[in-house]
Amino acid sequence: MESVIVRDSATMSGAPTFRGTRVLVRTLFDYLEAGHSLERFLEGFPTVSREQALQALEEARESLLASS
């Protein structure tokens, strides 16, 4: 499966974004860390689908567990 997280030096200075958007992946983590729901994030960033957000969380989880 293709990653939903991309880095492109021409988009947001190469910071990780959701594929096909200019939404920083970090924004999702900031929302969740602040106690906001996934639904609130999705309402604020309608170019990111629920599936993309969940896949990004899964990719982050897999990356973290692989490095332990």
PQR file with spaces between the fields and no chain letter, atoms N, CA, C, O and H, PARSE charges and radii, in Angstrom:
ATOM       1  N    MET     1       0.850   -1.183    0.000 -0.4000 1.5000
ATOM       2  CA   MET     1       0.000    0.000    0.000 -0.0000 2.0000
ATOM       3  C    MET     1       0.892    1.243    0.000  0.5500 1.7000
ATOM       4  O    MET     1       1.887    1.305    0.722 -0.5500 1.4000
ATOM       5  N    GLU     2       0.525    2.219   -0.811 -0.4000 1.5000
ATOM       6  CA   GLU     2       1.279    3.465   -0.908 -0.0000 2.0000
ATOM       7  C    GLU     2       1.057    4.316    0.343  0.5500 1.7000
ATOM       8  O    GLU     2      -0.063    4.424    0.844 -0.5500 1.4000
ATOM       9  H    GLU     2      -0.283    2.168   -1.398  0.4000 1.0000
ATOM      10  N    SER     3       2.124    4.909    0.830 -0.4000 1.5000
ATOM      11  CA   SER     3       2.047    5.741    2.023 -0.0000 2.0000
ATOM      12  C    SER     3       1.181    6.975    1.775  0.5500 1.7000
ATOM      13  O    SER     3       1.188    7.539    0.681 -0.5500 1.4000
ATOM      14  H    SER     3       3.034    4.821    0.423  0.4000 1.0000
ATOM      15  N    VAL     4       0.445    7.381    2.787 -0.4000 1.5000
ATOM      16  CA   VAL     4      -0.331    8.624    2.690 -0.0000 2.0000
ATOM      17  C    VAL     4       0.509    9.812    3.137  0.5500 1.7000
ATOM      18  O    VAL     4       0.095   10.963    3.001 -0.5500 1.4000
ATOM      19  H    VAL     4       0.439    6.923    3.676  0.4000 1.0000
ATOM      20  N    ILE     5       1.680    9.527    3.666 -0.4000 1.5000
ATOM      21  CA   ILE     5       2.581   10.580    4.127 -0.0000 2.0000
ATOM      22  C    ILE     5       3.673   10.772    3.080  0.5500 1.7000
ATOM      23  O    ILE     5       4.365    9.826    2.704 -0.5500 1.4000
ATOM      24  H    ILE     5       2.016    8.592    3.777  0.4000 1.0000
ATOM      25  N    VAL     6       3.815   12.011    2.615 -0.4000 1.5000
ATOM      26  CA   VAL     6       4.822   12.298    1.596 -0.0000 2.0000
ATOM      27  C    VAL     6       5.680   13.486    2.025  0.5500 1.7000
ATOM      28  O    VAL     6       5.260   14.336    2.811 -0.5500 1.4000
ATOM      29  H    VAL     6       3.253   12.780    2.920  0.4000 1.0000
ATOM      30  N    ARG     7       6.891   13.514    1.483 -0.4000 1.5000
ATOM      31  CA   ARG     7       7.806   14.647    1.664 -0.0000 2.0000
ATOM      32  C    ARG     7       8.198   15.120    0.276  0.5500 1.7000
ATOM      33  O    ARG     7       8.701   14.349   -0.540 -0.5500 1.4000
ATOM      34  H    ARG     7       7.232   12.824    0.845  0.4000 1.0000
ATOM      35  N    ASP     8       7.962   16.387    0.023 -0.4000 1.5000
ATOM      36  CA   ASP     8       8.306   16.977   -1.273 -0.0000 2.0000
ATOM      37  C    ASP     8       8.863   18.365   -0.990  0.5500 1.7000
ATOM      38  O    ASP     8       8.187   19.207   -0.400 -0.5500 1.4000
ATOM      39  H    ASP     8       7.553   17.014    0.686  0.4000 1.0000
ATOM      40  N    SER     9      10.090   18.593   -1.413 -0.4000 1.5000
ATOM      41  CA   SER     9      10.735   19.882   -1.112 -0.0000 2.0000
ATOM      42  C    SER     9       9.961   21.064   -1.685  0.5500 1.7000
ATOM      43  O    SER     9      10.132   22.193   -1.225 -0.5500 1.4000
ATOM      44  H    SER     9      10.639   17.908   -1.893  0.4000 1.0000
ATOM      45  N    ALA    10       9.115   20.820   -2.679 -0.4000 1.5000
ATOM      46  CA   ALA    10       8.315   21.896   -3.279 -0.0000 2.0000
ATOM      47  C    ALA    10       7.010   22.142   -2.518  0.5500 1.7000
ATOM      48  O    ALA    10       6.295   23.102   -2.806 -0.5500 1.4000
ATOM      49  H    ALA    10       8.976   19.902   -3.052  0.4000 1.0000
ATOM      50  N    THR    11       6.703   21.283   -1.556 -0.4000 1.5000
ATOM      51  CA   THR    11       5.460   21.426   -0.785 -0.0000 2.0000
ATOM      52  C    THR    11       5.800   21.565    0.691  0.5500 1.7000
ATOM      53  O    THR    11       6.393   20.662    1.281 -0.5500 1.4000
ATOM      54  H    THR    11       7.284   20.504   -1.322  0.4000 1.0000
ATOM      55  N    MET    12       5.436   22.664    1.275 -0.4000 1.5000
ATOM      56  CA   MET    12       5.622   22.923    2.702 -0.0000 2.0000
ATOM      57  C    MET    12       7.075   22.675    3.138  0.5500 1.7000
ATOM      58  O    MET    12       7.331   22.121    4.207 -0.5500 1.4000
ATOM      59  H    MET    12       4.954   23.398    0.796  0.4000 1.0000
ATOM      60  N    SER    13       8.005   23.093    2.294 -0.4000 1.5000
ATOM      61  CA   SER    13       9.445   22.993    2.564 -0.0000 2.0000
ATOM      62  C    SER    13       9.915   21.571    2.878  0.5500 1.7000
ATOM      63  O    SER    13      10.910   21.376    3.576 -0.5500 1.4000
ATOM      64  H    SER    13       7.797   23.543    1.425  0.4000 1.0000
ATOM      65  N    GLY    14       9.196   20.597    2.362 -0.4000 1.5000
ATOM      66  CA   GLY    14       9.608   19.209    2.550 -0.0000 2.0000
ATOM      67  C    GLY    14       9.114   18.555    3.823  0.5500 1.7000
ATOM      68  O    GLY    14       9.447   17.402    4.095 -0.5500 1.4000
ATOM      69  H    GLY    14       8.387   20.756    1.796  0.4000 1.0000
ATOM      70  N    ALA    15       8.318   19.280    4.617 -0.4000 1.5000
ATOM      71  CA   ALA    15       7.749   18.681    5.830 -0.0000 2.0000
ATOM      72  C    ALA    15       6.732   17.608    5.427  0.5500 1.7000
ATOM      73  O    ALA    15       6.093   17.735    4.382 -0.5500 1.4000
ATOM      74  H    ALA    15       8.048   20.217    4.396  0.4000 1.0000
ATOM      75  N    PRO    16       6.571   16.563    6.228 -0.5600 1.5000
ATOM      76  CA   PRO    16       5.616   15.510    5.890  0.2800 2.0000
ATOM      77  C    PRO    16       4.179   16.047    5.803  0.5500 1.7000
ATOM      78  O    PRO    16       3.683   16.701    6.720 -0.5500 1.4000
ATOM      79  N    THR    17       3.540   15.752    4.683 -0.4000 1.5000
ATOM      80  CA   THR    17       2.154   16.163    4.464 -0.0000 2.0000
ATOM      81  C    THR    17       1.334   14.942    4.059  0.5500 1.7000
ATOM      82  O    THR    17       1.879   13.890    3.723 -0.5500 1.4000
ATOM      83  H    THR    17       3.944   15.221    3.938  0.4000 1.0000
ATOM      84  N    PHE    18       0.022   15.104    4.097 -0.4000 1.5000
ATOM      85  CA   PHE    18      -0.868   14.070    3.583 -0.0000 2.0000
ATOM      86  C    PHE    18      -0.822   14.137    2.060  0.5500 1.7000
ATOM      87  O    PHE    18      -0.928   15.214    1.474 -0.5500 1.4000
ATOM      88  H    PHE    18      -0.421   15.958    4.370  0.4000 1.0000
ATOM      89  N    ARG    19      -0.665   12.975    1.424 -0.4000 1.5000
ATOM      90  CA   ARG    19      -0.575   12.897   -0.042 -0.0000 2.0000
ATOM      91  C    ARG    19      -1.724   13.677   -0.683  0.5500 1.7000
ATOM      92  O    ARG    19      -2.883   13.519   -0.299 -0.5500 1.4000
ATOM      93  H    ARG    19      -0.579   12.100    1.900  0.4000 1.0000
ATOM      94  N    GLY    20      -1.390   14.513   -1.656 -0.4000 1.5000
ATOM      95  CA   GLY    20      -2.383   15.267   -2.403 -0.0000 2.0000
ATOM      96  C    GLY    20      -2.906   16.511   -1.701  0.5500 1.7000
ATOM      97  O    GLY    20      -3.840   17.151   -2.183 -0.5500 1.4000
ATOM      98  H    GLY    20      -0.449   14.641   -1.968  0.4000 1.0000
ATOM      99  N    THR    21      -2.303   16.858   -0.553 -0.4000 1.5000
ATOM     100  CA   THR    21      -2.734   18.043    0.193 -0.0000 2.0000
ATOM     101  C    THR    21      -1.515   18.858    0.602  0.5500 1.7000
ATOM     102  O    THR    21      -0.374   18.468    0.356 -0.5500 1.4000
ATOM     103  H    THR    21      -1.544   16.338   -0.162  0.4000 1.0000
ATOM     104  N    ARG    22      -1.780   19.991    1.226 -0.4000 1.5000
ATOM     105  CA   ARG    22      -0.724   20.792    1.846 -0.0000 2.0000
ATOM     106  C    ARG    22      -0.872   20.753    3.364  0.5500 1.7000
ATOM     107  O    ARG    22      -0.336   21.610    4.067 -0.5500 1.4000
ATOM     108  H    ARG    22      -2.707   20.308    1.426  0.4000 1.0000
ATOM     109  N    VAL    23      -1.597   19.760    3.862 -0.4000 1.5000
ATOM     110  CA   VAL    23      -1.849   19.629    5.306 -0.0000 2.0000
ATOM     111  C    VAL    23      -0.689   18.850    5.933  0.5500 1.7000
ATOM     112  O    VAL    23      -0.398   17.720    5.542 -0.5500 1.4000
ATOM     113  H    VAL    23      -2.031   19.064    3.290  0.4000 1.0000
ATOM     114  N    LEU    24      -0.048   19.467    6.894 -0.4000 1.5000
ATOM     115  CA   LEU    24       1.053   18.822    7.601 -0.0000 2.0000
ATOM     116  C    LEU    24       0.533   17.672    8.465  0.5500 1.7000
ATOM     117  O    LEU    24      -0.484   17.802    9.147 -0.5500 1.4000
ATOM     118  H    LEU    24      -0.285   20.385    7.212  0.4000 1.0000
ATOM     119  N    VAL    25       1.237   16.562    8.423 -0.4000 1.5000
ATOM     120  CA   VAL    25       0.869   15.416    9.270 -0.0000 2.0000
ATOM     121  C    VAL    25       0.994   15.814   10.738  0.5500 1.7000
ATOM     122  O    VAL    25       0.229   15.350   11.583 -0.5500 1.4000
ATOM     123  H    VAL    25       2.063   16.456    7.868  0.4000 1.0000
ATOM     124  N    ARG    26       1.945   16.659   11.025 -0.4000 1.5000
ATOM     125  CA   ARG    26       2.138   17.127   12.396 -0.0000 2.0000
ATOM     126  C    ARG    26       0.861   17.759   12.964  0.5500 1.7000
ATOM     127  O    ARG    26       0.597   17.675   14.163 -0.5500 1.4000
ATOM     128  H    ARG    26       2.567   17.036   10.339  0.4000 1.0000
ATOM     129  N    THR    27       0.084   18.384   12.098 -0.4000 1.5000
ATOM     130  CA   THR    27      -1.160   19.028   12.543 -0.0000 2.0000
ATOM     131  C    THR    27      -2.108   18.006   13.150  0.5500 1.7000
ATOM     132  O    THR    27      -2.768   18.294   14.148 -0.5500 1.4000
ATOM     133  H    THR    27       0.298   18.453   11.124  0.4000 1.0000
ATOM     134  N    LEU    28      -2.185   16.817   12.565 -0.4000 1.5000
ATOM     135  CA   LEU    28      -3.033   15.760   13.129 -0.0000 2.0000
ATOM     136  C    LEU    28      -2.566   15.419   14.536  0.5500 1.7000
ATOM     137  O    LEU    28      -3.381   15.331   15.455 -0.5500 1.4000
ATOM     138  H    LEU    28      -1.649   16.583   11.754  0.4000 1.0000
ATOM     139  N    PHE    29      -1.269   15.226   14.712 -0.4000 1.5000
ATOM     140  CA   PHE    29      -0.747   14.890   16.035 -0.0000 2.0000
ATOM     141  C    PHE    29      -0.948   16.034   17.022  0.5500 1.7000
ATOM     142  O    PHE    29      -1.239   15.793   18.193 -0.5500 1.4000
ATOM     143  H    PHE    29      -0.607   15.297   13.966  0.4000 1.0000
ATOM     144  N    ASP    30      -0.797   17.272   16.565 -0.4000 1.5000
ATOM     145  CA   ASP    30      -1.034   18.434   17.434 -0.0000 2.0000
ATOM     146  C    ASP    30      -2.480   18.463   17.918  0.5500 1.7000
ATOM     147  O    ASP    30      -2.738   18.720   19.093 -0.5500 1.4000
ATOM     148  H    ASP    30      -0.561   17.467   15.613  0.4000 1.0000
ATOM     149  N    TYR    31      -3.425   18.198   17.012 -0.4000 1.5000
ATOM     150  CA   TYR    31      -4.840   18.168   17.395 -0.0000 2.0000
ATOM     151  C    TYR    31      -5.091   17.095   18.445  0.5500 1.7000
ATOM     152  O    TYR    31      -5.728   17.350   19.467 -0.5500 1.4000
ATOM     153  H    TYR    31      -3.215   17.989   16.057  0.4000 1.0000
ATOM     154  N    LEU    32      -4.590   15.900   18.187 -0.4000 1.5000
ATOM     155  CA   LEU    32      -4.826   14.793   19.118 -0.0000 2.0000
ATOM     156  C    LEU    32      -4.140   15.040   20.456  0.5500 1.7000
ATOM     157  O    LEU    32      -4.705   14.748   21.509 -0.5500 1.4000
ATOM     158  H    LEU    32      -4.073   15.692   17.357  0.4000 1.0000
ATOM     159  N    GLU    33      -2.931   15.574   20.417 -0.4000 1.5000
ATOM     160  CA   GLU    33      -2.202   15.869   21.644 -0.0000 2.0000
ATOM     161  C    GLU    33      -2.938   16.911   22.494  0.5500 1.7000
ATOM     162  O    GLU    33      -2.885   16.864   23.723 -0.5500 1.4000
ATOM     163  H    GLU    33      -2.472   15.812   19.561  0.4000 1.0000
ATOM     164  N    ALA    34      -3.620   17.843   21.838 -0.4000 1.5000
ATOM     165  CA   ALA    34      -4.365   18.886   22.545 -0.0000 2.0000
ATOM     166  C    ALA    34      -5.708   18.379   23.083  0.5500 1.7000
ATOM     167  O    ALA    34      -6.447   19.124   23.726 -0.5500 1.4000
ATOM     168  H    ALA    34      -3.663   17.881   20.839  0.4000 1.0000
ATOM     169  N    GLY    35      -6.014   17.112   22.813 -0.4000 1.5000
ATOM     170  CA   GLY    35      -7.252   16.533   23.330 -0.0000 2.0000
ATOM     171  C    GLY    35      -8.429   16.635   22.385  0.5500 1.7000
ATOM     172  O    GLY    35      -9.555   16.304   22.757 -0.5500 1.4000
ATOM     173  H    GLY    35      -5.414   16.507   22.290  0.4000 1.0000
ATOM     174  N    HIS    36      -8.184   17.090   21.159 -0.4000 1.5000
ATOM     175  CA   HIS    36      -9.266   17.193   20.180 -0.0000 2.0000
ATOM     176  C    HIS    36      -9.508   15.832   19.540  0.5500 1.7000
ATOM     177  O    HIS    36      -8.626   14.973   19.517 -0.5500 1.4000
ATOM     178  H    HIS    36      -7.270   17.359   20.857  0.4000 1.0000
ATOM     179  N    SER    37     -10.688   15.657   19.034 -0.4000 1.5000
ATOM     180  CA   SER    37     -11.055   14.387   18.404 -0.0000 2.0000
ATOM     181  C    SER    37     -10.587   14.354   16.949  0.5500 1.7000
ATOM     182  O    SER    37     -10.293   15.386   16.346 -0.5500 1.4000
ATOM     183  H    SER    37     -11.404   16.355   19.052  0.4000 1.0000
ATOM     184  N    LEU    38     -10.529   13.155   16.413 -0.4000 1.5000
ATOM     185  CA   LEU    38     -10.221   12.986   14.997 -0.0000 2.0000
ATOM     186  C    LEU    38     -11.262   13.708   14.154  0.5500 1.7000
ATOM     187  O    LEU    38     -10.929   14.301   13.128 -0.5500 1.4000
ATOM     188  H    LEU    38     -10.768   12.316   16.902  0.4000 1.0000
ATOM     189  N    GLU    39     -12.519   13.662   14.580 -0.4000 1.5000
ATOM     190  CA   GLU    39     -13.590   14.334   13.839 -0.0000 2.0000
ATOM     191  C    GLU    39     -13.347   15.833   13.748  0.5500 1.7000
ATOM     192  O    GLU    39     -13.584   16.441   12.704 -0.5500 1.4000
ATOM     193  H    GLU    39     -12.789   13.180   15.413  0.4000 1.0000
ATOM     194  N    ARG    40     -12.876   16.429   14.836 -0.4000 1.5000
ATOM     195  CA   ARG    40     -12.603   17.869   14.817 -0.0000 2.0000
ATOM     196  C    ARG    40     -11.483   18.190   13.832  0.5500 1.7000
ATOM     197  O    ARG    40     -11.558   19.177   13.100 -0.5500 1.4000
ATOM     198  H    ARG    40     -12.683   15.935   15.684  0.4000 1.0000
ATOM     199  N    PHE    41     -10.443   17.354   13.817 -0.4000 1.5000
ATOM     200  CA   PHE    41      -9.371   17.547   12.845 -0.0000 2.0000
ATOM     201  C    PHE    41      -9.923   17.471   11.431  0.5500 1.7000
ATOM     202  O    PHE    41      -9.632   18.334   10.603 -0.5500 1.4000
ATOM     203  H    PHE    41     -10.382   16.552   14.412  0.4000 1.0000
ATOM     204  N    LEU    42     -10.711   16.453   11.148 -0.4000 1.5000
ATOM     205  CA   LEU    42     -11.259   16.254    9.804 -0.0000 2.0000
ATOM     206  C    LEU    42     -12.177   17.404    9.391  0.5500 1.7000
ATOM     207  O    LEU    42     -12.209   17.778    8.219 -0.5500 1.4000
ATOM     208  H    LEU    42     -10.947   15.752   11.821  0.4000 1.0000
ATOM     209  N    GLU    43     -12.920   17.963   10.339 -0.4000 1.5000
ATOM     210  CA   GLU    43     -13.769   19.121   10.036 -0.0000 2.0000
ATOM     211  C    GLU    43     -12.909   20.322    9.647  0.5500 1.7000
ATOM     212  O    GLU    43     -13.276   21.089    8.756 -0.5500 1.4000
ATOM     213  H    GLU    43     -12.894   17.659   11.291  0.4000 1.0000
ATOM     214  N    GLY    44     -11.775   20.483   10.308 -0.4000 1.5000
ATOM     215  CA   GLY    44     -10.894   21.618   10.043 -0.0000 2.0000
ATOM     216  C    GLY    44     -10.068   21.465    8.773  0.5500 1.7000
ATOM     217  O    GLY    44      -9.605   22.449    8.198 -0.5500 1.4000
ATOM     218  H    GLY    44     -11.477   19.861   11.032  0.4000 1.0000
ATOM     219  N    PHE    45      -9.889   20.208    8.341 -0.4000 1.5000
ATOM     220  CA   PHE    45      -9.045   19.935    7.173 -0.0000 2.0000
ATOM     221  C    PHE    45      -9.770   18.960    6.241  0.5500 1.7000
ATOM     222  O    PHE    45      -9.412   17.785    6.161 -0.5500 1.4000
ATOM     223  H    PHE    45     -10.266   19.409    8.809  0.4000 1.0000
ATOM     224  N    PRO    46     -10.783   19.455    5.545 -0.5600 1.5000
ATOM     225  CA   PRO    46     -11.623   18.569    4.721  0.2800 2.0000
ATOM     226  C    PRO    46     -10.907   17.928    3.538  0.5500 1.7000
ATOM     227  O    PRO    46     -11.455   17.019    2.914 -0.5500 1.4000
ATOM     228  N    THR    47      -9.690   18.379    3.211 -0.4000 1.5000
ATOM     229  CA   THR    47      -8.957   17.734    2.118 -0.0000 2.0000
ATOM     230  C    THR    47      -8.317   16.423    2.568  0.5500 1.7000
ATOM     231  O    THR    47      -7.833   15.653    1.739 -0.5500 1.4000
ATOM     232  H    THR    47      -9.245   19.117    3.718  0.4000 1.0000
ATOM     233  N    VAL    48      -8.312   16.167    3.870 -0.4000 1.5000
ATOM     234  CA   VAL    48      -7.794   14.907    4.415 -0.0000 2.0000
ATOM     235  C    VAL    48      -8.978   14.004    4.713  0.5500 1.7000
ATOM     236  O    VAL    48      -9.898   14.400    5.428 -0.5500 1.4000
ATOM     237  H    VAL    48      -8.705   16.793    4.544  0.4000 1.0000
ATOM     238  N    SER    49      -8.963   12.803    4.175 -0.4000 1.5000
ATOM     239  CA   SER    49     -10.057   11.859    4.427 -0.0000 2.0000
ATOM     240  C    SER    49      -9.814   11.113    5.743  0.5500 1.7000
ATOM     241  O    SER    49      -8.690   11.055    6.242 -0.5500 1.4000
ATOM     242  H    SER    49      -8.215   12.481    3.594  0.4000 1.0000
ATOM     243  N    ARG    50     -10.869   10.557    6.281 -0.4000 1.5000
ATOM     244  CA   ARG    50     -10.762    9.738    7.496 -0.0000 2.0000
ATOM     245  C    ARG    50      -9.765    8.591    7.246  0.5500 1.7000
ATOM     246  O    ARG    50      -8.934    8.284    8.102 -0.5500 1.4000
ATOM     247  H    ARG    50     -11.782   10.604    5.876  0.4000 1.0000
ATOM     248  N    GLU    51      -9.859    7.975    6.078 -0.4000 1.5000
ATOM     249  CA   GLU    51      -8.981    6.853    5.760 -0.0000 2.0000
ATOM     250  C    GLU    51      -7.516    7.291    5.753  0.5500 1.7000
ATOM     251  O    GLU    51      -6.649    6.567    6.241 -0.5500 1.4000
ATOM     252  H    GLU    51     -10.533    8.224    5.384  0.4000 1.0000
ATOM     253  N    GLN    52      -7.239    8.474    5.200 -0.4000 1.5000
ATOM     254  CA   GLN    52      -5.867    8.980    5.191 -0.0000 2.0000
ATOM     255  C    GLN    52      -5.362    9.211    6.615  0.5500 1.7000
ATOM     256  O    GLN    52      -4.235    8.842    6.946 -0.5500 1.4000
ATOM     257  H    GLN    52      -7.943    9.063    4.803  0.4000 1.0000
ATOM     258  N    ALA    53      -6.188    9.815    7.444 -0.4000 1.5000
ATOM     259  CA   ALA    53      -5.784   10.105    8.816 -0.0000 2.0000
ATOM     260  C    ALA    53      -5.507    8.813    9.572  0.5500 1.7000
ATOM     261  O    ALA    53      -4.505    8.709   10.280 -0.5500 1.4000
ATOM     262  H    ALA    53      -7.103   10.115    7.176  0.4000 1.0000
ATOM     263  N    LEU    54      -6.385    7.833    9.426 -0.4000 1.5000
ATOM     264  CA   LEU    54      -6.186    6.566   10.120 -0.0000 2.0000
ATOM     265  C    LEU    54      -4.957    5.837    9.600  0.5500 1.7000
ATOM     266  O    LEU    54      -4.220    5.232   10.378 -0.5500 1.4000
ATOM     267  H    LEU    54      -7.199    7.918    8.851  0.4000 1.0000
ATOM     268  N    GLN    55      -4.730    5.888    8.306 -0.4000 1.5000
ATOM     269  CA   GLN    55      -3.546    5.239    7.747 -0.0000 2.0000
ATOM     270  C    GLN    55      -2.280    5.927    8.238  0.5500 1.7000
ATOM     271  O    GLN    55      -1.289    5.256    8.526 -0.5500 1.4000
ATOM     272  H    GLN    55      -5.328    6.380    7.674  0.4000 1.0000
ATOM     273  N    ALA    56      -2.294    7.249    8.338 -0.4000 1.5000
ATOM     274  CA   ALA    56      -1.123    7.979    8.838 -0.0000 2.0000
ATOM     275  C    ALA    56      -0.824    7.573   10.278  0.5500 1.7000
ATOM     276  O    ALA    56       0.337    7.388   10.643 -0.5500 1.4000
ATOM     277  H    ALA    56      -3.099    7.794    8.103  0.4000 1.0000
ATOM     278  N    LEU    57      -1.849    7.435   11.084 -0.4000 1.5000
ATOM     279  CA   LEU    57      -1.651    6.994   12.463 -0.0000 2.0000
ATOM     280  C    LEU    57      -1.076    5.577   12.500  0.5500 1.7000
ATOM     281  O    LEU    57      -0.194    5.281   13.306 -0.5500 1.4000
ATOM     282  H    LEU    57      -2.792    7.585   10.788  0.4000 1.0000
ATOM     283  N    GLU    58      -1.573    4.714   11.636 -0.4000 1.5000
ATOM     284  CA   GLU    58      -1.075    3.339   11.571 -0.0000 2.0000
ATOM     285  C    GLU    58       0.388    3.327   11.114  0.5500 1.7000
ATOM     286  O    GLU    58       1.198    2.578   11.661 -0.5500 1.4000
ATOM     287  H    GLU    58      -2.290    4.954   10.981  0.4000 1.0000
ATOM     288  N    GLU    59       0.729    4.140   10.127 -0.4000 1.5000
ATOM     289  CA   GLU    59       2.115    4.204    9.661 -0.0000 2.0000
ATOM     290  C    GLU    59       3.033    4.696   10.776  0.5500 1.7000
ATOM     291  O    GLU    59       4.138    4.181   10.945 -0.5500 1.4000
ATOM     292  H    GLU    59       0.071    4.749    9.683  0.4000 1.0000
ATOM     293  N    ALA    60       2.586    5.678   11.526 -0.4000 1.5000
ATOM     294  CA   ALA    60       3.386    6.190   12.640 -0.0000 2.0000
ATOM     295  C    ALA    60       3.556    5.108   13.703  0.5500 1.7000
ATOM     296  O    ALA    60       4.642    4.942   14.259 -0.5500 1.4000
ATOM     297  H    ALA    60       1.689    6.097   11.388  0.4000 1.0000
ATOM     298  N    ARG    61       2.497    4.387   13.976 -0.4000 1.5000
ATOM     299  CA   ARG    61       2.543    3.297   14.961 -0.0000 2.0000
ATOM     300  C    ARG    61       3.548    2.232   14.524  0.5500 1.7000
ATOM     301  O    ARG    61       4.394    1.806   15.311 -0.5500 1.4000
ATOM     302  H    ARG    61       1.615    4.522   13.524  0.4000 1.0000
ATOM     303  N    GLU    62       3.448    1.810   13.274 -0.4000 1.5000
ATOM     304  CA   GLU    62       4.346    0.779   12.752 -0.0000 2.0000
ATOM     305  C    GLU    62       5.800    1.238   12.799  0.5500 1.7000
ATOM     306  O    GLU    62       6.694    0.461   13.135 -0.5500 1.4000
ATOM     307  H    GLU    62       2.761    2.155   12.635  0.4000 1.0000
ATOM     308  N    SER    63       6.028    2.495   12.463 -0.4000 1.5000
ATOM     309  CA   SER    63       7.379    3.047   12.478 -0.0000 2.0000
ATOM     310  C    SER    63       7.941    3.048   13.910  0.5500 1.7000
ATOM     311  O    SER    63       9.097    2.687   14.132 -0.5500 1.4000
ATOM     312  H    SER    63       5.302    3.126   12.190  0.4000 1.0000
ATOM     313  N    LEU    64       7.124    3.451   14.854 -0.4000 1.5000
ATOM     314  CA   LEU    64       7.552    3.491   16.250 -0.0000 2.0000
ATOM     315  C    LEU    64       7.855    2.098   16.769  0.5500 1.7000
ATOM     316  O    LEU    64       8.876    1.890   17.424 -0.5500 1.4000
ATOM     317  H    LEU    64       6.185    3.744   14.674  0.4000 1.0000
ATOM     318  N    LEU    65       6.986    1.146   16.486 -0.4000 1.5000
ATOM     319  CA   LEU    65       7.179   -0.211   16.985 -0.0000 2.0000
ATOM     320  C    LEU    65       8.366   -0.900   16.306  0.5500 1.7000
ATOM     321  O    LEU    65       9.038   -1.724   16.926 -0.5500 1.4000
ATOM     322  H    LEU    65       6.157    1.315   15.953  0.4000 1.0000
ATOM     323  N    ALA    66       8.626   -0.570   15.049 -0.4000 1.5000
ATOM     324  CA   ALA    66       9.735   -1.169   14.319 -0.0000 2.0000
ATOM     325  C    ALA    66      11.075   -0.697   14.870  0.5500 1.7000
ATOM     326  O    ALA    66      12.070   -1.417   14.790 -0.5500 1.4000
ATOM     327  H    ALA    66       8.080    0.100   14.546  0.4000 1.0000
ATOM     328  N    SER    67      11.102    0.496   15.422 -0.4000 1.5000
ATOM     329  CA   SER    67      12.358    1.038   15.927 -0.0000 2.0000
ATOM     330  C    SER    67      12.618    0.661   17.382  0.5500 1.7000
ATOM     331  O    SER    67      13.649    1.038   17.939 -0.5500 1.4000
ATOM     332  H    SER    67      10.293    1.081   15.488  0.4000 1.0000
ATOM     333  N    SER    68      11.691   -0.084   18.014 -0.4000 1.5000
ATOM     334  CA   SER    68      11.932   -0.460   19.420 -0.0000 2.0000
ATOM     335  C    SER    68      12.575   -1.810   19.533  0.5500 1.7000
ATOM     336  O    SER    68      12.844   -2.275   20.640 -0.5500 1.4000
ATOM     337  H    SER    68      10.854   -0.390   17.562  0.4000 1.0000
